[in-house]
Amino acid sequence: MKQMISVNTYKKLGLSFVLVGSLGVSANAICASENYCTDFYIGAGGYYEKIEGNGANINNALGFLSLGGADIFFNRVQFGLDAKIGYGSNSVSGTSLSTLSKDNRLFQIDGIAKLGVNVAGVNSPLFINFLLGYDMAKTNGGVGRDFMIIGAGFDGKIALSEKMKLIYSAGYGYVFNGAYSFGKSYADINEKSHVIMFSLGTQAKVSEHISLYFKGFGKYYNLNASNTANNASMPKSNGWQAGLEAGIAF
């Protein structure tokens, strides 16, 4: 019962901050006033992910749509959201996962809400952020996950020329509530699981309020062992994710 409450709770929390963040970022491409602006983007991309432990291997590959941005107040404080919704394939192998389907469909929602302060200039801002994340992957018979993450990070832009900017971000997340799904069963993971996130790219201005961006991104996972469910379990494992994304920024 505790496990079911835990899973349902962070599902609701994850959906809540995704909805709140979507309402919080505006598609308006101009500053509403001297003290309030929005920074919004929409894009698409894909990534590959591999997570390995003793007797357990997970490989995920998918394409996604991305949506996000931030409300910026006084050029100093931001509240924002970065979210990806994707679909692809999940394959599993190893003795710890031998009871599960080997090749599966994968659906994922990955979102990070952030509250930050700009410690640099207006043209080349650097925001130091508090992060709250939701990393959810569902399969039709393989290994999925539900992670709630809390942490800190930074993101910013560096003006390279009048029309070109370098865009970057990095962060650390602690998995404070997490579980794997083995088929339709859930198994909590033990404490002390961690995620490191980063991205690097460029943004080119094509008109007064429209830019094109391209970036690479990745994650590193250090995950503790899980409990057993559906005769399957994940040992202590490490993993990585690498992908590319392109889109339009306003």
Sequence and secondary structure as in RCSB ss.txt:
>XXXX:A:sequence
MKQMISVNTYKKLGLSFVLVGSLGVSANAICASENYCTDFYIGAGGYYEKIEGNGANINNALGFLSLGGADIFFN
RVQFGLDAKIGYGSNSVSGTSLSTLSKDNRLFQIDGIAKLGVNVAGVNSPLFINFLLGYDMAKTNGGVGRDFMII
GAGFDGKIALSEKMKLIYSAGYGYVFNGAYSFGKSYADINEKSHVIMFSLGTQAKVSEHISLYFKGFGKYYNLNA
SNTANNASMPKSNGWQAGLEAGIAF
>XXXX:A:secstr
 HHHHHHHHHHHHHHHHHHHHHHHS    S SBTTEEEEEEEEEEEEEEEEEETTEEEEEEEEEEEEEEEEEETT
TEEEEEEEEEEEEEEEEESGGGTTS SEEEEEEEEEEEEEEEE S SSS EEEEEEEEEEEEEESSSEEEEEEEE
EEEEEEEEE SSSEEEEEEEEEEEEEEEEEEETTEEEEB S  EEEEEEEEEEEE SSS EEEEEEEEEEEEE  
B  BTTB   SEEEEEEEEEEEEE 
